[in-house]
Amino acid sequence: MDTSKKDKMYALVDQWRESGLTRSAFSRQVGICERTFYYWCDKQSDRESESSGDPEFIELGSKPSVREKSSCPRIEIELAGKVVIKIY
């Protein structure tokens, strides 16, 4: 892939993000096939998520208290892939 084409397309994606236009309207305005522009928007998003590095975790804590017996989760987290984490 021609590096200058990549740079040009990524620059257009950046311009679109600042424009306030829809992707469809922006692609028409600059004369790019809408499907092609969607491809480059997705590709740049993938590149940005890869370059962000390892995920960061924060510690969640609470002060110890009398343990309550409950069948209802106090926290429920649903992840992609239908994985559910329940904390009682």
Secondary structure, DSSP 8 states (H G I E B T S, - for coil): --HHHHHHHHHHHHHHHHH---HHHHHHHHT--HHHHHHHHHHHHHHHHHHT-S----------------SS-SEEEEETTTEEEEE-
